[in-house]
């Protein structure tokens, strides 16, 4: 087959690397049959499989980044949780209302090319949303509901949390060779002066993660694009736009190089680049 699957892993604000990778996928004319997303990766996967280009996704992310300090947006996420949800999420913030509104506003729908991974808070087994018969807003909310930051999402008799609690880059669901876009963890202190909350989450990611996040993938079968920004944590939402664009640019350049080699080696199909990027 001439198509590949794509796995967009968890990593919060580092999702800009994913968008840069998509730019490389477009330029190399790599045909993607299915996109698996976890946490921020599920957001980008939903946008991409609903027909958005990498440029359009980047524009949406930058617009959201500019508004991230708006207290009205935070207020829209505040809820009074039931006791079980609070014990799991340890928060008063829920992604459900914001994502239901965004899905409706952007006209997003579930589709056959999209696979979203969340995690059962009790068993830590994966819960996978595929096909066209599910609530996309709830699925996106569940996949990104990191305990300690956001409340879990009710799904039948389960409480769903961030899919990264099952696996940060779950390639096991792919039926074809997959391009895995993996976002690394912070292991250095930030270069920028961040707000106290971002600094707290940065410290947690470096020393005591909110939840364990397995990362091992099959690099023999698949193509791993491992993105690194050691001084940025996934929850550094006060990061300057300049750093966001650096991640996008690096995601494109590194992705282009890795994917070009995979094409040259015959591991995946795509357009051979005319020049090195």
Secondary structure, 3 states (H helix, E strand, C coil): CCEEEEEECCCHHHHHHHHHHHHHHHHCCCEEEEEEEECHHHHHHHHHHCCCCHHHHHHHHHHHHHHCCCHHHHHHHECCCCHHHHHHHCCCECCHHHHHHHHHHHCCCCCCCEEEEEEECCCCCEEEECCCCCCHHHHHHHHCCCCCCCCCEEECCEEEEEHHHCCCCCCCCCCCCEEEEEECCCCCCCCCCCCHHHHHHHHHHHHCCCCCCCCCCCCCCCEEEEECCCCCCCCCCCCCHHHHHHHHHHHHHHHHHHHHHHHHCCCCCCCCCCCCC
